Amino acid sequence: MDPFGDDTPVYVISVAAQLSGLHPQTLRTYDRLGLVSPGRTAGRGRRYSMRDIVQLREIQRLSQEEGINLSGIKHILELQRDNVMLREELAKAHAALEDLANELESTRAVAARLAQQRRRGDAGGAPGGDLVPIRHTSVVVWQERDRKRD
């Protein structure tokens, strides 16, 4: 198993060029244009990751097979990055919405139980107060309010 992940910049430009099937000067041009952004060493040498090499191959495919110019490819890559970012944000929003829905359902169940207890207490003639919500962190707690103090 490879100890390096797909994002680990390990390949020098000559190896990355060989793996991607491109000339090193083409890789430099793509870097200058912002199509691929390899990692850098302390001496500013380029280091490409496997993900960079896959992206280089895709750029070449879009250019050669689809006839898309480099400006169009850059726009496509930016849209793909935006799409990934928006999908991640959407997943977080869905998770937050689910958490809120669960909290609401729990709060409704607690409120129903408290209302039922209050009705039973009032039926016996015991003095009771109004139920008022008090928010503690992300949980709603119902507390009985004393009518005499209000």
Phi and psi in radians as a Rosetta constraint file:
Dihedral C 1 N 2 CA 2 C 2 CIRCULARHARMONIC -1.251 0.35
Dihedral N 2 CA 2 C 2 N 3 CIRCULARHARMONIC 2.166 0.35
Dihedral C 2 N 3 CA 3 C 3 CIRCULARHARMONIC -1.265 0.35
Dihedral N 3 CA 3 C 3 N 4 CIRCULARHARMONIC -0.210 0.35
Dihedral C 3 N 4 CA 4 C 4 CIRCULARHARMONIC -1.782 0.35
Dihedral N 4 CA 4 C 4 N 5 CIRCULARHARMONIC 2.496 0.35
Dihedral C 4 N 5 CA 5 C 5 CIRCULARHARMONIC -1.454 0.35
Dihedral N 5 CA 5 C 5 N 6 CIRCULARHARMONIC 3.044 0.35
Dihedral C 5 N 6 CA 6 C 6 CIRCULARHARMONIC -1.109 0.35
Dihedral N 6 CA 6 C 6 N 7 CIRCULARHARMONIC -0.405 0.35
Dihedral C 6 N 7 CA 7 C 7 CIRCULARHARMONIC -1.681 0.35
Dihedral N 7 CA 7 C 7 N 8 CIRCULARHARMONIC -0.007 0.35
Dihedral C 7 N 8 CA 8 C 8 CIRCULARHARMONIC -1.364 0.35
Dihedral N 8 CA 8 C 8 N 9 CIRCULARHARMONIC 2.060 0.35
Dihedral C 8 N 9 CA 9 C 9 CIRCULARHARMONIC -1.360 0.35
Dihedral N 9 CA 9 C 9 N 10 CIRCULARHARMONIC 1.820 0.35
Dihedral C 9 N 10 CA 10 C 10 CIRCULARHARMONIC -2.188 0.35
Dihedral N 10 CA 10 C 10 N 11 CIRCULARHARMONIC -0.363 0.35
Dihedral C 10 N 11 CA 11 C 11 CIRCULARHARMONIC -1.616 0.35
Dihedral N 11 CA 11 C 11 N 12 CIRCULARHARMONIC 2.216 0.35
Dihedral C 11 N 12 CA 12 C 12 CIRCULARHARMONIC -1.216 0.35
Dihedral N 12 CA 12 C 12 N 13 CIRCULARHARMONIC 2.892 0.35
Dihedral C 12 N 13 CA 13 C 13 CIRCULARHARMONIC -1.045 0.35
Dihedral N 13 CA 13 C 13 N 14 CIRCULARHARMONIC -0.639 0.35
Dihedral C 13 N 14 CA 14 C 14 CIRCULARHARMONIC -1.161 0.35
Dihedral N 14 CA 14 C 14 N 15 CIRCULARHARMONIC -0.685 0.35
Dihedral C 14 N 15 CA 15 C 15 CIRCULARHARMONIC -1.233 0.35
Dihedral N 15 CA 15 C 15 N 16 CIRCULARHARMONIC -0.751 0.35
Dihedral C 15 N 16 CA 16 C 16 CIRCULARHARMONIC -1.068 0.35
Dihedral N 16 CA 16 C 16 N 17 CIRCULARHARMONIC -0.683 0.35
Dihedral C 16 N 17 CA 17 C 17 CIRCULARHARMONIC -1.109 0.35
Dihedral N 17 CA 17 C 17 N 18 CIRCULARHARMONIC -0.757 0.35
Dihedral C 17 N 18 CA 18 C 18 CIRCULARHARMONIC -1.137 0.35
Dihedral N 18 CA 18 C 18 N 19 CIRCULARHARMONIC -0.768 0.35
Dihedral C 18 N 19 CA 19 C 19 CIRCULARHARMONIC -1.175 0.35
Dihedral N 19 CA 19 C 19 N 20 CIRCULARHARMONIC -0.562 0.35
Dihedral C 19 N 20 CA 20 C 20 CIRCULARHARMONIC -1.587 0.35
Dihedral N 20 CA 20 C 20 N 21 CIRCULARHARMONIC -0.232 0.35
Dihedral C 20 N 21 CA 21 C 21 CIRCULARHARMONIC 1.387 0.35
Dihedral N 21 CA 21 C 21 N 22 CIRCULARHARMONIC 0.355 0.35
Dihedral C 21 N 22 CA 22 C 22 CIRCULARHARMONIC -2.039 0.35
Dihedral N 22 CA 22 C 22 N 23 CIRCULARHARMONIC 2.849 0.35
Dihedral C 22 N 23 CA 23 C 23 CIRCULARHARMONIC -1.393 0.35
Dihedral N 23 CA 23 C 23 N 24 CIRCULARHARMONIC 2.521 0.35
Dihedral C 23 N 24 CA 24 C 24 CIRCULARHARMONIC -0.948 0.35
Dihedral N 24 CA 24 C 24 N 25 CIRCULARHARMONIC -0.609 0.35
Dihedral C 24 N 25 CA 25 C 25 CIRCULARHARMONIC -1.141 0.35
Dihedral N 25 CA 25 C 25 N 26 CIRCULARHARMONIC -0.591 0.35
Dihedral C 25 N 26 CA 26 C 26 CIRCULARHARMONIC -1.128 0.35
Dihedral N 26 CA 26 C 26 N 27 CIRCULARHARMONIC -0.701 0.35
Dihedral C 26 N 27 CA 27 C 27 CIRCULARHARMONIC -1.110 0.35
Dihedral N 27 CA 27 C 27 N 28 CIRCULARHARMONIC -0.716 0.35
Dihedral C 27 N 28 CA 28 C 28 CIRCULARHARMONIC -1.084 0.35
Dihedral N 28 CA 28 C 28 N 29 CIRCULARHARMONIC -0.726 0.35
Dihedral C 28 N 29 CA 29 C 29 CIRCULARHARMONIC -1.106 0.35
Dihedral N 29 CA 29 C 29 N 30 CIRCULARHARMONIC -0.795 0.35
Dihedral C 29 N 30 CA 30 C 30 CIRCULARHARMONIC -1.080 0.35
Dihedral N 30 CA 30 C 30 N 31 CIRCULARHARMONIC -0.645 0.35
Dihedral C 30 N 31 CA 31 C 31 CIRCULARHARMONIC -1.142 0.35
Dihedral N 31 CA 31 C 31 N 32 CIRCULARHARMONIC -0.827 0.35
Dihedral C 31 N 32 CA 32 C 32 CIRCULARHARMONIC -1.032 0.35
Dihedral N 32 CA 32 C 32 N 33 CIRCULARHARMONIC -0.671 0.35
Dihedral C 32 N 33 CA 33 C 33 CIRCULARHARMONIC -1.383 0.35
Dihedral N 33 CA 33 C 33 N 34 CIRCULARHARMONIC -0.161 0.35
Dihedral C 33 N 34 CA 34 C 34 CIRCULARHARMONIC 1.441 0.35
Dihedral N 34 CA 34 C 34 N 35 CIRCULARHARMONIC 0.278 0.35
Dihedral C 34 N 35 CA 35 C 35 CIRCULARHARMONIC -1.312 0.35
Dihedral N 35 CA 35 C 35 N 36 CIRCULARHARMONIC -0.641 0.35
Dihedral C 35 N 36 CA 36 C 36 CIRCULARHARMONIC -2.369 0.35
Dihedral N 36 CA 36 C 36 N 37 CIRCULARHARMONIC 2.361 0.35
Dihedral C 36 N 37 CA 37 C 37 CIRCULARHARMONIC -2.101 0.35
Dihedral N 37 CA 37 C 37 N 38 CIRCULARHARMONIC 1.558 0.35
Dihedral C 37 N 38 CA 38 C 38 CIRCULARHARMONIC -1.216 0.35
Dihedral N 38 CA 38 C 38 N 39 CIRCULARHARMONIC 2.802 0.35
Dihedral C 38 N 39 CA 39 C 39 CIRCULARHARMONIC -1.190 0.35
Dihedral N 39 CA 39 C 39 N 40 CIRCULARHARMONIC 2.948 0.35
Dihedral C 39 N 40 CA 40 C 40 CIRCULARHARMONIC -2.245 0.35
Dihedral N 40 CA 40 C 40 N 41 CIRCULARHARMONIC 2.554 0.35
Dihedral C 40 N 41 CA 41 C 41 CIRCULARHARMONIC -1.483 0.35
Dihedral N 41 CA 41 C 41 N 42 CIRCULARHARMONIC 3.054 0.35
Dihedral C 41 N 42 CA 42 C 42 CIRCULARHARMONIC -1.042 0.35
Dihedral N 42 CA 42 C 42 N 43 CIRCULARHARMONIC -0.561 0.35
Dihedral C 42 N 43 CA 43 C 43 CIRCULARHARMONIC -1.517 0.35
Dihedral N 43 CA 43 C 43 N 44 CIRCULARHARMONIC 0.191 0.35
Dihedral C 43 N 44 CA 44 C 44 CIRCULARHARMONIC 1.315 0.35
Dihedral N 44 CA 44 C 44 N 45 CIRCULARHARMONIC 0.212 0.35
Dihedral C 44 N 45 CA 45 C 45 CIRCULARHARMONIC -1.258 0.35
Dihedral N 45 CA 45 C 45 N 46 CIRCULARHARMONIC 2.529 0.35
Dihedral C 45 N 46 CA 46 C 46 CIRCULARHARMONIC -1.325 0.35
Dihedral N 46 CA 46 C 46 N 47 CIRCULARHARMONIC 2.457 0.35
Dihedral C 46 N 47 CA 47 C 47 CIRCULARHARMONIC -2.319 0.35
Dihedral N 47 CA 47 C 47 N 48 CIRCULARHARMONIC 2.131 0.35
Dihedral C 47 N 48 CA 48 C 48 CIRCULARHARMONIC -1.746 0.35
Dihedral N 48 CA 48 C 48 N 49 CIRCULARHARMONIC 2.493 0.35
Dihedral C 48 N 49 CA 49 C 49 CIRCULARHARMONIC -1.672 0.35
Dihedral N 49 CA 49 C 49 N 50 CIRCULARHARMONIC 2.959 0.35
Dihedral C 49 N 50 CA 50 C 50 CIRCULARHARMONIC -1.098 0.35
Dihedral N 50 CA 50 C 50 N 51 CIRCULARHARMONIC -0.613 0.35
Dihedral C 50 N 51 CA 51 C 51 CIRCULARHARMONIC -1.109 0.35
Dihedral N 51 CA 51 C 51 N 52 CIRCULARHARMONIC -0.684 0.35
Dihedral C 51 N 52 CA 52 C 52 CIRCULARHARMONIC -1.069 0.35
Dihedral N 52 CA 52 C 52 N 53 CIRCULARHARMONIC -0.739 0.35
Dihedral C 52 N 53 CA 53 C 53 CIRCULARHARMONIC -1.148 0.35
Dihedral N 53 CA 53 C 53 N 54 CIRCULARHARMONIC -0.718 0.35
Dihedral C 53 N 54 CA 54 C 54 CIRCULARHARMONIC -1.073 0.35
Dihedral N 54 CA 54 C 54 N 55 CIRCULARHARMONIC -0.711 0.35
Dihedral C 54 N 55 CA 55 C 55 CIRCULARHARMONIC -1.172 0.35
Dihedral N 55 CA 55 C 55 N 56 CIRCULARHARMONIC -0.669 0.35
Dihedral C 55 N 56 CA 56 C 56 CIRCULARHARMONIC -1.048 0.35
Dihedral N 56 CA 56 C 56 N 57 CIRCULARHARMONIC -0.743 0.35
Dihedral C 56 N 57 CA 57 C 57 CIRCULARHARMONIC -1.104 0.35
Dihedral N 57 CA 57 C 57 N 58 CIRCULARHARMONIC -0.700 0.35
Dihedral C 57 N 58 CA 58 C 58 CIRCULARHARMONIC -1.166 0.35
Dihedral N 58 CA 58 C 58 N 59 CIRCULARHARMONIC -0.701 0.35
Dihedral C 58 N 59 CA 59 C 59 CIRCULARHARMONIC -1.050 0.35
Dihedral N 59 CA 59 C 59 N 60 CIRCULARHARMONIC -0.785 0.35
Dihedral C 59 N 60 CA 60 C 60 CIRCULARHARMONIC -1.086 0.35
Dihedral N 60 CA 60 C 60 N 61 CIRCULARHARMONIC -0.744 0.35
Dihedral C 60 N 61 CA 61 C 61 CIRCULARHARMONIC -1.077 0.35
Dihedral N 61 CA 61 C 61 N 62 CIRCULARHARMONIC -0.827 0.35
Dihedral C 61 N 62 CA 62 C 62 CIRCULARHARMONIC -1.062 0.35
Dihedral N 62 CA 62 C 62 N 63 CIRCULARHARMONIC -0.676 0.35
Dihedral C 62 N 63 CA 63 C 63 CIRCULARHARMONIC -1.241 0.35
Dihedral N 63 CA 63 C 63 N 64 CIRCULARHARMONIC -0.885 0.35
Dihedral C 63 N 64 CA 64 C 64 CIRCULARHARMONIC -1.379 0.35
Dihedral N 64 CA 64 C 64 N 65 CIRCULARHARMONIC -0.842 0.35
Dihedral C 64 N 65 CA 65 C 65 CIRCULARHARMONIC -1.485 0.35
Dihedral N 65 CA 65 C 65 N 66 CIRCULARHARMONIC -0.626 0.35
Dihedral C 65 N 66 CA 66 C 66 CIRCULARHARMONIC -1.705 0.35
Dihedral N 66 CA 66 C 66 N 67 CIRCULARHARMONIC -0.227 0.35
Dihedral C 66 N 67 CA 67 C 67 CIRCULARHARMONIC 1.251 0.35
Dihedral N 67 CA 67 C 67 N 68 CIRCULARHARMONIC 0.443 0.35
Dihedral C 67 N 68 CA 68 C 68 CIRCULARHARMONIC -1.556 0.35
Dihedral N 68 CA 68 C 68 N 69 CIRCULARHARMONIC 2.343 0.35
Dihedral C 68 N 69 CA 69 C 69 CIRCULARHARMONIC -1.336 0.35
Dihedral N 69 CA 69 C 69 N 70 CIRCULARHARMONIC 2.923 0.35
Dihedral C 69 N 70 CA 70 C 70 CIRCULARHARMONIC -1.077 0.35
Dihedral N 70 CA 70 C 70 N 71 CIRCULARHARMONIC -0.603 0.35
Dihedral C 70 N 71 CA 71 C 71 CIRCULARHARMONIC -1.111 0.35
Dihedral N 71 CA 71 C 71 N 72 CIRCULARHARMONIC -0.749 0.35
Dihedral C 71 N 72 CA 72 C 72 CIRCULARHARMONIC -1.145 0.35
Dihedral N 72 CA 72 C 72 N 73 CIRCULARHARMONIC -0.688 0.35
Dihedral C 72 N 73 CA 73 C 73 CIRCULARHARMONIC -1.112 0.35
Dihedral N 73 CA 73 C 73 N 74 CIRCULARHARMONIC -0.744 0.35
Dihedral C 73 N 74 CA 74 C 74 CIRCULARHARMONIC -1.033 0.35
Dihedral N 74 CA 74 C 74 N 75 CIRCULARHARMONIC -0.756 0.35
Dihedral C 74 N 75 CA 75 C 75 CIRCULARHARMONIC -1.109 0.35
Dihedral N 75 CA 75 C 75 N 76 CIRCULARHARMONIC -0.738 0.35
Dihedral C 75 N 76 CA 76 C 76 CIRCULARHARMONIC -1.058 0.35
Dihedral N 76 CA 76 C 76 N 77 CIRCULARHARMONIC -0.806 0.35
Dihedral C 76 N 77 CA 77 C 77 CIRCULARHARMONIC -1.107 0.35
Dihedral N 77 CA 77 C 77 N 78 CIRCULARHARMONIC -0.696 0.35
Dihedral C 77 N 78 CA 78 C 78 CIRCULARHARMONIC -1.115 0.35
Dihedral N 78 CA 78 C 78 N 79 CIRCULARHARMONIC -0.739 0.35
Dihedral C 78 N 79 CA 79 C 79 CIRCULARHARMONIC -1.121 0.35
Dihedral N 79 CA 79 C 79 N 80 CIRCULARHARMONIC -0.664 0.35
Dihedral C 79 N 80 CA 80 C 80 CIRCULARHARMONIC -1.128 0.35
Dihedral N 80 CA 80 C 80 N 81 CIRCULARHARMONIC -0.731 0.35
Dihedral C 80 N 81 CA 81 C 81 CIRCULARHARMONIC -1.114 0.35
Dihedral N 81 CA 81 C 81 N 82 CIRCULARHARMONIC -0.760 0.35
Dihedral C 81 N 82 CA 82 C 82 CIRCULARHARMONIC -1.066 0.35
Dihedral N 82 CA 82 C 82 N 83 CIRCULARHARMONIC -0.716 0.35
Dihedral C 82 N 83 CA 83 C 83 CIRCULARHARMONIC -1.075 0.35
Dihedral N 83 CA 83 C 83 N 84 CIRCULARHARMONIC -0.779 0.35
Dihedral C 83 N 84 CA 84 C 84 CIRCULARHARMONIC -1.070 0.35
Dihedral N 84 CA 84 C 84 N 85 CIRCULARHARMONIC -0.796 0.35
Dihedral C 84 N 85 CA 85 C 85 CIRCULARHARMONIC -1.089 0.35
Dihedral N 85 CA 85 C 85 N 86 CIRCULARHARMONIC -0.764 0.35
Dihedral C 85 N 86 CA 86 C 86 CIRCULARHARMONIC -1.165 0.35
Dihedral N 86 CA 86 C 86 N 87 CIRCULARHARMONIC -0.630 0.35
Dihedral C 86 N 87 CA 87 C 87 CIRCULARHARMONIC -1.125 0.35
Dihedral N 87 CA 87 C 87 N 88 CIRCULARHARMONIC -0.691 0.35
Dihedral C 87 N 88 CA 88 C 88 CIRCULARHARMONIC -1.133 0.35
Dihedral N 88 CA 88 C 88 N 89 CIRCULARHARMONIC -0.761 0.35
Dihedral C 88 N 89 CA 89 C 89 CIRCULARHARMONIC -1.118 0.35
Dihedral N 89 CA 89 C 89 N 90 CIRCULARHARMONIC -0.686 0.35
Dihedral C 89 N 90 CA 90 C 90 CIRCULARHARMONIC -1.112 0.35
Dihedral N 90 CA 90 C 90 N 91 CIRCULARHARMONIC -0.717 0.35
Dihedral C 90 N 91 CA 91 C 91 CIRCULARHARMONIC -1.091 0.35
Dihedral N 91 CA 91 C 91 N 92 CIRCULARHARMONIC -0.718 0.35
Dihedral C 91 N 92 CA 92 C 92 CIRCULARHARMONIC -1.122 0.35
Dihedral N 92 CA 92 C 92 N 93 CIRCULARHARMONIC -0.715 0.35
Dihedral C 92 N 93 CA 93 C 93 CIRCULARHARMONIC -1.141 0.35
Dihedral N 93 CA 93 C 93 N 94 CIRCULARHARMONIC -0.695 0.35
Dihedral C 93 N 94 CA 94 C 94 CIRCULARHARMONIC -1.109 0.35
Dihedral N 94 CA 94 C 94 N 95 CIRCULARHARMONIC -0.725 0.35
Dihedral C 94 N 95 CA 95 C 95 CIRCULARHARMONIC -1.114 0.35
Dihedral N 95 CA 95 C 95 N 96 CIRCULARHARMONIC -0.749 0.35
Dihedral C 95 N 96 CA 96 C 96 CIRCULARHARMONIC -1.121 0.35
Dihedral N 96 CA 96 C 96 N 97 CIRCULARHARMONIC -0.707 0.35
Dihedral C 96 N 97 CA 97 C 97 CIRCULARHARMONIC -1.106 0.35
Dihedral N 97 CA 97 C 97 N 98 CIRCULARHARMONIC -0.722 0.35
Dihedral C 97 N 98 CA 98 C 98 CIRCULARHARMONIC -1.118 0.35
Dihedral N 98 CA 98 C 98 N 99 CIRCULARHARMONIC -0.717 0.35
Dihedral C 98 N 99 CA 99 C 99 CIRCULARHARMONIC -1.054 0.35
Dihedral N 99 CA 99 C 99 N 100 CIRCULARHARMONIC -0.768 0.35
Dihedral C 99 N 100 CA 100 C 100 CIRCULARHARMONIC -1.154 0.35
Dihedral N 100 CA 100 C 100 N 101 CIRCULARHARMONIC -0.678 0.35
Dihedral C 100 N 101 CA 101 C 101 CIRCULARHARMONIC -1.125 0.35
Dihedral N 101 CA 101 C 101 N 102 CIRCULARHARMONIC -0.717 0.35
Dihedral C 101 N 102 CA 102 C 102 CIRCULARHARMONIC -1.130 0.35
Dihedral N 102 CA 102 C 102 N 103 CIRCULARHARMONIC -0.720 0.35
Dihedral C 102 N 103 CA 103 C 103 CIRCULARHARMONIC -1.108 0.35
Dihedral N 103 CA 103 C 103 N 104 CIRCULARHARMONIC -0.728 0.35
Dihedral C 103 N 104 CA 104 C 104 CIRCULARHARMONIC -1.108 0.35
Dihedral N 104 CA 104 C 104 N 105 CIRCULARHARMONIC -0.771 0.35
Dihedral C 104 N 105 CA 105 C 105 CIRCULARHARMONIC -1.092 0.35
Dihedral N 105 CA 105 C 105 N 106 CIRCULARHARMONIC -0.728 0.35
Dihedral C 105 N 106 CA 106 C 106 CIRCULARHARMONIC -1.108 0.35
Dihedral N 106 CA 106 C 106 N 107 CIRCULARHARMONIC -0.756 0.35
Dihedral C 106 N 107 CA 107 C 107 CIRCULARHARMONIC -1.115 0.35
Dihedral N 107 CA 107 C 107 N 108 CIRCULARHARMONIC -0.721 0.35
Dihedral C 107 N 108 CA 108 C 108 CIRCULARHARMONIC -1.095 0.35
Dihedral N 108 CA 108 C 108 N 109 CIRCULARHARMONIC -0.706 0.35
Dihedral C 108 N 109 CA 109 C 109 CIRCULARHARMONIC -1.135 0.35
Dihedral N 109 CA 109 C 109 N 110 CIRCULARHARMONIC -0.756 0.35
Dihedral C 109 N 110 CA 110 C 110 CIRCULARHARMONIC -1.111 0.35
Dihedral N 110 CA 110 C 110 N 111 CIRCULARHARMONIC -0.773 0.35
Dihedral C 110 N 111 CA 111 C 111 CIRCULARHARMONIC -1.075 0.35
Dihedral N 111 CA 111 C 111 N 112 CIRCULARHARMONIC -0.703 0.35
Dihedral C 111 N 112 CA 112 C 112 CIRCULARHARMONIC -1.136 0.35
Dihedral N 112 CA 112 C 112 N 113 CIRCULARHARMONIC -0.746 0.35
Dihedral C 112 N 113 CA 113 C 113 CIRCULARHARMONIC -1.118 0.35
Dihedral N 113 CA 113 C 113 N 114 CIRCULARHARMONIC -0.734 0.35
Dihedral C 113 N 114 CA 114 C 114 CIRCULARHARMONIC -1.157 0.35
Dihedral N 114 CA 114 C 114 N 115 CIRCULARHARMONIC -0.704 0.35
Dihedral C 114 N 115 CA 115 C 115 CIRCULARHARMONIC -1.111 0.35
Dihedral N 115 CA 115 C 115 N 116 CIRCULARHARMONIC -0.686 0.35
Dihedral C 115 N 116 CA 116 C 116 CIRCULARHARMONIC -1.142 0.35
Dihedral N 116 CA 116 C 116 N 117 CIRCULARHARMONIC -0.742 0.35
Dihedral C 116 N 117 CA 117 C 117 CIRCULARHARMONIC -1.105 0.35
Dihedral N 117 CA 117 C 117 N 118 CIRCULARHARMONIC -0.697 0.35
Dihedral C 117 N 118 CA 118 C 118 CIRCULARHARMONIC -1.124 0.35
Dihedral N 118 CA 118 C 118 N 119 CIRCULARHARMONIC -0.734 0.35
Dihedral C 118 N 119 CA 119 C 119 CIRCULARHARMONIC -1.096 0.35
Dihedral N 119 CA 119 C 119 N 120 CIRCULARHARMONIC -0.712 0.35
Dihedral C 119 N 120 CA 120 C 120 CIRCULARHARMONIC -1.136 0.35
Dihedral N 120 CA 120 C 120 N 121 CIRCULARHARMONIC -0.684 0.35
Dihedral C 120 N 121 CA 121 C 121 CIRCULARHARMONIC -1.182 0.35
Dihedral N 121 CA 121 C 121 N 122 CIRCULARHARMONIC -0.683 0.35
Dihedral C 121 N 122 CA 122 C 122 CIRCULARHARMONIC -1.213 0.35
Dihedral N 122 CA 122 C 122 N 123 CIRCULARHARMONIC -0.558 0.35
Dihedral C 122 N 123 CA 123 C 123 CIRCULARHARMONIC -1.147 0.35
Dihedral N 123 CA 123 C 123 N 124 CIRCULARHARMONIC -0.491 0.35
Dihedral C 123 N 124 CA 124 C 124 CIRCULARHARMONIC -1.493 0.35
Dihedral N 124 CA 124 C 124 N 125 CIRCULARHARMONIC 0.038 0.35
Dihedral C 124 N 125 CA 125 C 125 CIRCULARHARMONIC 1.508 0.35
Dihedral N 125 CA 125 C 125 N 126 CIRCULARHARMONIC 0.056 0.35
Dihedral C 125 N 126 CA 126 C 126 CIRCULARHARMONIC -1.317 0.35
Dihedral N 126 CA 126 C 126 N 127 CIRCULARHARMONIC 2.444 0.35
Dihedral C 126 N 127 CA 127 C 127 CIRCULARHARMONIC -1.192 0.35
Dihedral N 127 CA 127 C 127 N 128 CIRCULARHARMONIC 2.467 0.35
Dihedral C 127 N 128 CA 128 C 128 CIRCULARHARMONIC -2.374 0.35
Dihedral N 128 CA 128 C 128 N 129 CIRCULARHARMONIC 2.942 0.35
Dihedral C 128 N 129 CA 129 C 129 CIRCULARHARMONIC -2.064 0.35
Dihedral N 129 CA 129 C 129 N 130 CIRCULARHARMONIC -3.141 0.35
Dihedral C 129 N 130 CA 130 C 130 CIRCULARHARMONIC -1.418 0.35
Dihedral N 130 CA 130 C 130 N 131 CIRCULARHARMONIC 2.567 0.35
Dihedral C 130 N 131 CA 131 C 131 CIRCULARHARMONIC -1.521 0.35
Dihedral N 131 CA 131 C 131 N 132 CIRCULARHARMONIC 2.201 0.35
Dihedral C 131 N 132 CA 132 C 132 CIRCULARHARMONIC -2.201 0.35
Dihedral N 132 CA 132 C 132 N 133 CIRCULARHARMONIC 2.443 0.35
Dihedral C 132 N 133 CA 133 C 133 CIRCULARHARMONIC -1.370 0.35
Dihedral N 133 CA 133 C 133 N 134 CIRCULARHARMONIC 2.434 0.35
Dihedral C 133 N 134 CA 134 C 134 CIRCULARHARMONIC -2.236 0.35
Dihedral N 134 CA 134 C 134 N 135 CIRCULARHARMONIC 2.136 0.35
Dihedral C 134 N 135 CA 135 C 135 CIRCULARHARMONIC -1.568 0.35
Dihedral N 135 CA 135 C 135 N 136 CIRCULARHARMONIC 2.177 0.35
Dihedral C 135 N 136 CA 136 C 136 CIRCULARHARMONIC -2.086 0.35
Dihedral N 136 CA 136 C 136 N 137 CIRCULARHARMONIC 2.024 0.35
Dihedral C 136 N 137 CA 137 C 137 CIRCULARHARMONIC 0.842 0.35
Dihedral N 137 CA 137 C 137 N 138 CIRCULARHARMONIC -2.076 0.35
Dihedral C 137 N 138 CA 138 C 138 CIRCULARHARMONIC -1.815 0.35
Dihedral N 138 CA 138 C 138 N 139 CIRCULARHARMONIC 0.219 0.35
Dihedral C 138 N 139 CA 139 C 139 CIRCULARHARMONIC -2.032 0.35
Dihedral N 139 CA 139 C 139 N 140 CIRCULARHARMONIC 2.360 0.35
Dihedral C 139 N 140 CA 140 C 140 CIRCULARHARMONIC -1.616 0.35
Dihedral N 140 CA 140 C 140 N 141 CIRCULARHARMONIC 2.210 0.35
Dihedral C 140 N 141 CA 141 C 141 CIRCULARHARMONIC -1.978 0.35
Dihedral N 141 CA 141 C 141 N 142 CIRCULARHARMONIC 2.325 0.35
Dihedral C 141 N 142 CA 142 C 142 CIRCULARHARMONIC -1.706 0.35
Dihedral N 142 CA 142 C 142 N 143 CIRCULARHARMONIC 2.298 0.35
Dihedral C 142 N 143 CA 143 C 143 CIRCULARHARMONIC -2.230 0.35
Dihedral N 143 CA 143 C 143 N 144 CIRCULARHARMONIC 2.477 0.35
Dihedral C 143 N 144 CA 144 C 144 CIRCULARHARMONIC -1.379 0.35
Dihedral N 144 CA 144 C 144 N 145 CIRCULARHARMONIC 2.251 0.35
Dihedral C 144 N 145 CA 145 C 145 CIRCULARHARMONIC -1.674 0.35
Dihedral N 145 CA 145 C 145 N 146 CIRCULARHARMONIC 2.300 0.35
Dihedral C 145 N 146 CA 146 C 146 CIRCULARHARMONIC -1.347 0.35
Dihedral N 146 CA 146 C 146 N 147 CIRCULARHARMONIC 2.088 0.35
Dihedral C 146 N 147 CA 147 C 147 CIRCULARHARMONIC -1.169 0.35
Dihedral N 147 CA 147 C 147 N 148 CIRCULARHARMONIC -0.460 0.35
Dihedral C 147 N 148 CA 148 C 148 CIRCULARHARMONIC -1.198 0.35
Dihedral N 148 CA 148 C 148 N 149 CIRCULARHARMONIC -0.557 0.35
Dihedral C 148 N 149 CA 149 C 149 CIRCULARHARMONIC -1.381 0.35
Dihedral N 149 CA 149 C 149 N 150 CIRCULARHARMONIC -0.390 0.35
